[in-house]
Amino acid sequence: MGPGPSDVAPSVLMAMSKPIVGHLDPVFVKIMDETKTMLREVFQTKNDMTFPISGTGSAGMEFCFVNLIEPGDTVVIGVNGVFGTRMCDVAGRCGANVVKVEAPWGQIIEPKQIADALKTCKPKLVAIVHAETSTGALTPVEEISKLVHAAGALFVLDTVTSLGGCPVKLDAWQVDAVYSGTQKCLSCPPGMSPVSLSPRAMEVATKRKTKVQSWYLDVNLLASYWGQDRVYHHTAPISMAYGLHEALRLVLEEGLENRFRRHEQNHKALKAGLHAMKMEIASQAGHQLWQLNTVTVPAGIDEAAVRRRLLNEFSIEIGAGLGPLKGKIWRVGLMGETSKKENIHTFLRAFGKILNESGYAVNVEVAIAAAKV
């Protein structure tokens, strides 16, 4: 129940245990095609260039930046947590002139902030973290996307924690480049990064003046491997591809709207239980992630000791705060397979017991009753 990886469905683990075939075997090629089709459904896009990178979500981040940025390009990046900060680092390594648009950790990036930044520069792209895993804030991006396109720039979105847990609408939002991860709301082990590029982004990548600085992540090469030609590029992680294929099948079998509703309802249940314990969600009201809940640590409570006891005595893992939020919040994940009512009740009972024994009085039964609403 931390910020990832989430629990993995038994059928995904079973899929990953199947015999290995070659990465150009007709059976595996069929799996690749089906995975691309399912990813397009989950991303809600018709982009042909939609596939999983062989690597974790951070590889997906690098994929987007190394393909779209050339040395000297100006980029605008929203920074309201760890992963916006990481975007800046990656873009800087590509030789970009990085313009930061910052918000306090736990707050969203407001459209007006982007609009103001666009008045001061003409960027090649604007990048936003949709769901900031380090803070539990969900930044609405539709209006930001309109501002970006009006300025003639590409719109890049980090959906590592949002994909499969709350709406992600690439075509409706006109997202040009996106990346995600397998280990969050898709409930697959970490190891692949779903990505998608719009035709507009692909045109930028194919008409570069300079070579993509990463051979491994060059979409001009990967397109030939994931496209119809199947030109050898690298040995794909076969077992991971099996797992992702099954994980996506489960997502679509449940149905996107049903899945989003489940995450929302379980977030509200946890929030109600915590409120009954006189504890609150730390991220900005009205923009709180359903799948990653940041809980404010009460004064006088040793947050690390609480986490240790949850893990050692109850086998429940939750996350610590990072950066300026270190020691101030707990991060409680309700992602994918982990997002279940029984997990919420088990957590609240264990959490309440530890809080009571730490000198912070709570009524556990009242909290669990509140969470059942």
Protein Blocks (a to p, Z undefined) as FASTA:
>chain_A
ZZbdadddfklmmmmmpccddfkbfklmmmmmmmmmmmmmmnopabfbgcddeddfklmm
mmmmmmmpcghiacddddfbjklmmmmmmmmmnopacddddddehiacdfklmmmmmmmp
ccfbdcddfbafknopacdfklmmmmmmmnopacdddfklmgopaccdfklnopabdcdd
fklmnopaehiacddddfklmmmmmmcfbdcfblklmmklmmmmmmmnopafbdcdfklm
mmmmmmmmmmmmnopklmmmmmmmmmmmmmmmmmmnopacfbdghiacfklccddddehi
afklmmmmmmmmnopacdddehjlgokaccdddehjllcfklmmmmmmmmmmmmmmnopa
cdfklmmmmmmZZ
